Amino acid sequence: VRRGWIGGGAGSLRGRGSGRNNLFLSALARLSTDASDYSEVLPDSFPSAAAEPLPEFQLEPEDAFIVKNRPVQLRCRASPATQIYFKCNGEWVNQNDHVTRESLDQITGLVVREVDISVSRTQVEELFGLEDYWCQCVAWSSAGTTKSRRAYVRIAYLRKNFEQEPLGREVRLEQEVLLQCRPPEGIPPAEVDWLKNEETIDPALDSNFLVTVDHDLIIKQARLSDTANYTCVARNVVAKRRSSTATLIVYVSGGWSSWTEWSECNAKCGRGWQRRTRSCTNPAPLNGGAFCEGPPFQRITCTTLCPVDGGWTEWAKWSACGTECTHWRSRECQAPPPRNGGRHCVGNMMESKNCTEGLCSRSEWGSLEPGAGLAVYAGLVGALLLCGVLLLCVGVLAYRRSCRHLRSDITDSSSALTAAFHPSNYKPPRQDNPHLLHPSAPPDLTATAGSFRGPLFSLQQSAVDGHHKIPMTTSPLLDPLPSLKIKVYNSSTLSSLELPGDGSSADGEILSLKAVGAGPRPDPRDTHGYTLPRDPGNSASATLGCLGGRLSVPSTGVSLLVPPGAIPQGKFYEMYLIINKWEKTTSPSEGSQTALGPVVSCGPSGMLLSRPVVLTLPHCAQLDSPDWTLTLKTQNHQGDWEEVLTAGEESFSSPCYLQIEEQSCHVLMEQLGTYGLAGRSAPPRAACKRLQLALFAPRAPCLSLDYSLRIYCTQDTPHALKEVLELERSLGGVLLEDPKPLLFKDSYHNLRLSIHDIPHSHWRSKLLAKYQEIPFYHIWSGSQRPLHCAFSLERGSLAVSQLTCKICVRQVEGEGQIFQLRTDIQETLPPHSPLPSGDTCVPSSQVGPYAFRLPASIRHKICASLDAPSARGCDWRLLAHSLGFDRYLNYFATKPSPTGVLLDLWEACHQGDADLVSLATALEEMGKSEVLVVMTTEGDC
């Protein structure tokens, strides 16, 4: 409503510019003539009293919403104030619409004036245009005027229909659940509550519930008690709306209990069966869960041995006739013998009878009288008793003597046993003997590298299991150490060839292992009392605070972005970023997995982070087709690798977010440590990893008849090629041409290398076989040191300098590459570096705002515009979709500022080409023109 300030007989003032001021002064002159009528309207224009201070507002008008047709009251209070009037949308409100109250401040004695006005729905609706209806107070004193803040008056409403209502679902136990809700459009924006069976859900009381900034309800792990009806309730000052009820059913699929023991065979004799059972009670199916698959019982056949009763054999022949005029015969219960509980034979085993048929004469014993026979038997019994007593005494004496010897033996044995554990006679091996194997010191691999001819075996494995030895090849394909043997293959023979090497090129890894000695290997992530060895070419460090920064290892693609606010205010940390050396113990791959890039340590590991940092790791996975299962791993303090996250299997409990790009991956994490990326083929297709083949030759002119070519097979990452270049630089080698790419497939086929088209009139190959091979697993595991193969050639005379040949490298039944070599070996070859020149110009550390391409002011305005959920979905979720960061939005939804985390990830992904064009394009597609204007005026877009 556009109304004049002065009404009544004087009329209304509707002038503009200077005309309004003239009318206002004339009105003041007219009002001064009638002080009785207008003394309360305007202050005296020409005060004669002492100067007063400017009015100071004690109460300013507040924003208000018109609900239905009820007008709102705006109020302001100022002191000292001779007059206060409201101005709405640039026009003075009629004085008759003001309700004025005047009082005196008891402390200061100044006049306090308070004014109310009423704003109706009609006044607000009459305002046409895009502006909101606003009002402000203007207070006068003799010193001048003071304006209050603007108070906006809006018509409150709340639509009836939800933009998105929750949908009922059936989920399994412990599954993550997402119930979505988009409240109706309204002014002011509606607040959202979730009801579970008509009771309000409070995430502070139940940590299993989480309400995102988009008003979605997340149940982290569904419980049986979460089976309920869920309703989304939206409310503001106008009304309260309820969404349709979504029924969530948490079901439990049945599980079998353990099998019972097998029952006894049901047949007591012969063939029968046994039975065992199980029940679908572990757990029992609930809420429509699937019943257990499979039979509830199993039955197998059994055979019980039948009992066999014993049977007598035939009687044996009669014995010779004895002195008693009798002879004997016997039989045995063996036809058949009793088995399986059968009955024993019934009857006598022996039988006797008179063998003379009464013709045998009786002896003198038979002529004795009955009394004499009894006396003889009594004497025999007495003699037997006497003999028993004598034997008992002899036995007692022998037992006592043996006990005395036993005690002495036990004493001697115990003393000997005690002495055996006494360390007085133990002499440890001399520490200065380099040939002794110490249990905590690795063996010197260079001591026998030139003389050993047979297969090597793992010492630890042979100590545990001598029958299952794992051969380890001594081929120079696996290690650049000199004078090793390489396995070569021919159609008819199998031989070995000694490849020459420079013995002075000490292997850095082996030397570092020797230097460790017998002491335990310190934890690379432990920053207390131990300083990590930092190779300047493979590490970066800086002191960072709350302003953040970026650590980058030059020419490797490895970086760590620490966004502003990640480190708490007032704290500073000496942060580092280190690429670990290639060792078998530091490889994250196991089983069929392959290491896809360098292993990186960042720290200090114990520091507390307020928001995620971004670790960038290059990888060599070929991502043209979804054939990979990628896993991020971390190394614990014991040196063991643990799985952190598998891409595509994220859940609410996942501690990281993994952004996979064609050449590198970016890890959003809040815990520093040692990390590596591993992968395996996703069935049924086989994955491919990118390799690089680099051909090297001696740099100096060749003064001998022998000439050697070395071909390295490395992962297609900047760090791997950098390591090979540094190794060859120490050996005096030079790269002949740019490395060639090769896709290596997970097919269990080796990499085969061969040399062809040698001018045999001037050159001869020392390779006795047709080709050489690098084993598949040595390449696929990704845990080996730089793998290489050497071709030794011999020229006919020193006058021969031109060499032309062709070297073929291919995976058996796979892809391959061909090197066409034309060189003059007498010319000094120039150094050739295939590393990108742009990366070498990037400083290793950047601190503060200079580390970020996006200015802080633009960042804050983008976050303020996109963090709040939009009814049309034009918020941070659409930004994540436009930037390609929408693989798992729940990770960002749990952050206080989802947009800020997305911008941190954008900074890490575009550190090499971080102009603001890509971000501005995404905002333009979203329709965020106001943010785009800010970027155009303040940024470099």
Protein Blocks (a to p, Z undefined) as FASTA:
>chain_A
ZZdfbgcjnopafbehjllmmmmmmmmmmmmmmmmlmmmmpccfbdcbdcddddddfbdc
dddddehjaccdddddddddfbdcddeehiacdfklpccdddddfklopacddddddddf
klmmmpgcjbdcddddddddfkbccdddddddddddddfbdfbdcddddddehiacdddd
ddddddddddddddeehiacdfklmmkbccdfkopacdfbacfklgccdddddddfkbcc
ddddddddddddddddddddddddfbfghjdddddddddfbccdeehiacdedjfbdcdd
dddddddddddddddddddddfkopacdddddfbccdeehiacdeddfbdcddfkgopac
cdfklmpcfklmmmmmmmmmmmmmmmmmmmmmmmmmmmmmmmmmmmmmmmmmmmmmmmmm
pcklpccddfklmkbccfkbccdfklmmmmpmbdcddfklmmmmmmlccdddfbfklocc
ehiacddddfkbccdddddddfklccfklmmmmmnmmadcddfklcghpacdddfklgcc
ddddfkopadddehklpacdddehkacghiacddddddddddfklpcbehjbccfbdcdd
dddfkbccfbdcddddddfbdfkbacbccddddddfkopacdfbdghiacfklcbdcddd
fkbccdddfbdcddddddddddfbdcdddddddddddfbdcfbfbdcdddddddddfklm
mmmmmmmmmnopacfbdcdddddddehpacddddehiafklgccfbfbfbdcddfklmmn
opaccdddddddddfbfklmbdcdddddddehiacddddddddfkbccddddfbdfklmm
pcfbdehjllpfbdfklmmmmmmmmmpccfklpafklmmmmnopambmmlmmmpmblmlm
mmmmmmmmmmmmmcfklmmmmmmmnopaklmmmmmmmmmZZ
